Amino acid sequence: MNQIHSILLVAVIAAVTMLLRFAPFLIFGGKRKTPAFITYLSAVLPCAIMGMLVVYCLRNINFLAGSHGLPELIACAAVAGLHLWKNNTLLSIAGGTVLYMVLVQVVF
């Protein structure tokens, strides 16, 4: 019974996720024009979410203990530098993550 419950739970979660992903195309697809508010949100939300993620990731840095936040600051600088250099978000995030993990595991 527990296995059936787990399978049903995953199926429901998958269905809801797919519905949420497809909803904008179902609602605004075809001949209906996308409202200006939705277009505005699609332009502004990615930057706002990235800013929120940066604050979330850096909120617990203790500058008075251990490595004084150096791995985090170096990784953030690397992300910014990579993005300015290559203008590739995936490369910037992946590069900063790998650098951060190397700094935490090997250097500090």
Contact map, one row per residue, 1 for C-alpha under 8 A:
111110000000000000000000000000000000000000000000000000000000000000000000000000000000000000000000000000000000
111111000000000000000000000000000000000000000000000000000000000000000000000000000000000000000000000000000000
111111100000000000000000000000000000000000000000000000000000000000000000000000000000000000000000000000000000
111111110000000000000000000000000000000000000000000000000000000000000000000000000000000000000000000000000000
111111111000000000000000000000000000000000000000000000000000000000000000000000000000000000000000000000000000
011111111100000000000000000000000000000000000000000000000000000000000000000000000000000000000000000000000000
001111111110000000000000000000000000000000000000000000000000000000000000000000000000000000000000000000000000
000111111111000000000000000000000000000000000000000000000000000000000000000000000000000000000000000000000000
000011111111100000000000000000000000000000000000000000000000000000000000000000000000000000000000000000000000
000001111111110000000000000000000000000000000000000000000000000000000000000000000000000000000000000000000000
000000111111111000000000000000000000000000000000000000000000000000000000000000000000000000000000000000000000
000000011111111100000000000000000000000000000000000000000000000000000000000000000000000000000000000000000000
000000001111111110000000000000000000000000000000000000000000000000000000000000000000000000000000000000000000
000000000111111111000000000000000000000000000000000000000000000000000000000000000000000000000000000000000000
000000000011111111100000000000000000000000000000000000000000000000000000000000000000000000000000000000000000
000000000001111111110000000000000000000000000000000000000000000000000000000000000000000000000000000000000000
000000000000111111111000000000000000000000000000000000000000000000000000000000000000000000000000000000000000
000000000000011111111100000000000000000000000000000000000000000000000000000000000000000000000000000000000000
000000000000001111111110000000000000000000000000000000000000000000000000000000000000000000000000000000000000
000000000000000111111111000000000000000000000000000000000000000000000000000000000000000000000000000000000000
000000000000000011111111000000000000000000000000000000000000000000000000000000000000000000000000000000000000
000000000000000001111111110000000000000000000000000000000000000000000000000000000000000000000000000000000000
000000000000000000111111111000000000000000000000000000000000000000000000000000000000000000000000000000000000
000000000000000000011111111110000000000000000000000000000000000000000000000000000000000000000000000000000000
000000000000000000000111111110000000000000000000000000000000000000000000000000000000000000000000000000000000
000000000000000000000111111110000000000000000000000000000000000000000000000000000000000000000000000000000000
000000000000000000000011111110000000000000000000000000000000000000000000000000000000000000000000000000000000
000000000000000000000001111111111100000000000000000000000000000000000000000000000000000000000000000000000000
000000000000000000000001111111110000000000000000000000000000000000000000000000000000000000000000000000000000
000000000000000000000000000111110000000000000000000000000000000000000000000000000000000000000000000000000000
000000000000000000000000000111111000000000000000000000000000000000000000000000000000000000000000000000000000
000000000000000000000000000111111100000000000000000000000000000000000000000000000000000000000000000000000000
000000000000000000000000000100111110000000000000000000000000000000000000000000000000000000000000000000000000
000000000000000000000000000100011111011000000000000000000000000000000000000000000000000000000000000000000000
000000000000000000000000000000001111111000000000000000000000000000000000000000000000000000000000000000000000
000000000000000000000000000000000111111100000000000000000000000000000000000000000000000000000000000000000000
000000000000000000000000000000000011111110000000000000000000000000000000000000000000000000000000000000000000
000000000000000000000000000000000111111111000000000000000000000000000000000000000000000000000000000000000000
000000000000000000000000000000000111111111100000000000000000000000000000000000000000000000000000000000000000
000000000000000000000000000000000001111111110000000000000000000000000000000000000000000000000000000000000000
000000000000000000000000000000000000111111111000000000000000000000000000000000000000000000000000000000000000
000000000000000000000000000000000000011111111100000000000000000000000000000000000000000000000000000000000000
000000000000000000000000000000000000001111111100000000000000000000000000000000000000000000000000000000000000
000000000000000000000000000000000000000111111111000000000000000000000000000000000000000000000000000000000000
000000000000000000000000000000000000000011111111100000000000000000000000000000000000000000000000000000000000
000000000000000000000000000000000000000001111111110000000000000000000000000000000000000000000000000000000000
000000000000000000000000000000000000000000011111111000000000000000000000000000000000000000000000000000000000
000000000000000000000000000000000000000000011111111100000000000000000000000000000000000000000000000000000000
000000000000000000000000000000000000000000001111111110000000000000000000000000000000000000000000000000000000
000000000000000000000000000000000000000000000111111111000000000000000000000000000000000000000000000000000000
000000000000000000000000000000000000000000000011111111100000000000000000000000000000000000000000000000000000
000000000000000000000000000000000000000000000001111111110000000000000000000000000000000000000000000000000000
000000000000000000000000000000000000000000000000111111111000000000000000000000000000000000000000000000000000
000000000000000000000000000000000000000000000000011111111100000000000000000000000000000000000000000000000000
000000000000000000000000000000000000000000000000001111111110000000000000000000000000000000000000000000000000
000000000000000000000000000000000000000000000000000111111110000000000000000000000000000000000000000000000000
000000000000000000000000000000000000000000000000000011111111000000000000000000000000000000000000000000000000
000000000000000000000000000000000000000000000000000001111111100000000001000000000000000000000000000000000000
000000000000000000000000000000000000000000000000000000111111100000000000000000000000000000000000000000000000
000000000000000000000000000000000000000000000000000000001111110000000000000000000000000000000000000000000000
000000000000000000000000000000000000000000000000000000000111111000011000000000000000000000000000000000000000
000000000000000000000000000000000000000000000000000000000001111111011000000000000000000000000000000000000000
000000000000000000000000000000000000000000000000000000000000111111111000000000000000000000000000000000000000
000000000000000000000000000000000000000000000000000000000000011111010000000000000000000000000000000000000000
000000000000000000000000000000000000000000000000000000000000011111110000000000000000000000000000000000000000
000000000000000000000000000000000000000000000000000000000000011111111000000000000000000000000000000000000000
000000000000000000000000000000000000000000000000000000000000001011111110000000000000000000000000000000000001
000000000000000000000000000000000000000000000000000000000000111111111100000000000000000000000000000000000000
000000000000000000000000000000000000000000000000000000000000111001111111100000000000000000000000000000000000
000000000000000000000000000000000000000000000000000000000000000000111111110000000000000000000000000000000000
000000000000000000000000000000000000000000000000000000000000000000101111111000000000000000000000000100110001
000000000000000000000000000000000000000000000000000000000100000000001111111100000000000000000000000100000000
000000000000000000000000000000000000000000000000000000000000000000001111111110000000000000000000000000000000
000000000000000000000000000000000000000000000000000000000000000000000111111111000000000000000000000100000000
000000000000000000000000000000000000000000000000000000000000000000000011111111100000000000000001101100000000
000000000000000000000000000000000000000000000000000000000000000000000001111111110000000000000001000000000000
000000000000000000000000000000000000000000000000000000000000000000000000111111111000000000000000000000000000
000000000000000000000000000000000000000000000000000000000000000000000000011111111100000000010011001000000000
000000000000000000000000000000000000000000000000000000000000000000000000001111111110000000011011000000000000
000000000000000000000000000000000000000000000000000000000000000000000000000111111111000000010000000000000000
000000000000000000000000000000000000000000000000000000000000000000000000000011111111100000000000000000000000
000000000000000000000000000000000000000000000000000000000000000000000000000001111111111100110010000000000000
000000000000000000000000000000000000000000000000000000000000000000000000000000111111111110110000000000000000
000000000000000000000000000000000000000000000000000000000000000000000000000000011111111000000000000000000000
000000000000000000000000000000000000000000000000000000000000000000000000000000001111111000000000000000000000
000000000000000000000000000000000000000000000000000000000000000000000000000000000111111100000000000000000000
000000000000000000000000000000000000000000000000000000000000000000000000000000000111111110010000000000000000
000000000000000000000000000000000000000000000000000000000000000000000000000000000110011111110000000000000000
000000000000000000000000000000000000000000000000000000000000000000000000000000000010001111111000000000000000
000000000000000000000000000000000000000000000000000000000000000000000000000000000000000111111100000000000000
000000000000000000000000000000000000000000000000000000000000000000000000000000000110000111111110000000000000
000000000000000000000000000000000000000000000000000000000000000000000000000001110110001111111111000000000000
000000000000000000000000000000000000000000000000000000000000000000000000000000100000000011111111100000000000
000000000000000000000000000000000000000000000000000000000000000000000000000000000000000001111111110000000000
000000000000000000000000000000000000000000000000000000000000000000000000000001100100000000111111111000000000
000000000000000000000000000000000000000000000000000000000000000000000000001101100000000000011111111100000000
000000000000000000000000000000000000000000000000000000000000000000000000001000000000000000001111111110000000
000000000000000000000000000000000000000000000000000000000000000000000000000000000000000000000111111111000000
000000000000000000000000000000000000000000000000000000000000000000000000001001000000000000000011111111100000
000000000000000000000000000000000000000000000000000000000000000000000011011000000000000000000001111111110000
000000000000000000000000000000000000000000000000000000000000000000000000000000000000000000000000111111111000
000000000000000000000000000000000000000000000000000000000000000000000000000000000000000000000000011111111110
000000000000000000000000000000000000000000000000000000000000000000000010000000000000000000000000001111111111
000000000000000000000000000000000000000000000000000000000000000000000010000000000000000000000000000111111111
000000000000000000000000000000000000000000000000000000000000000000000000000000000000000000000000000011111111
000000000000000000000000000000000000000000000000000000000000000000000000000000000000000000000000000001111111
000000000000000000000000000000000000000000000000000000000000000000000000000000000000000000000000000001111111
000000000000000000000000000000000000000000000000000000000000000000100010000000000000000000000000000000111111
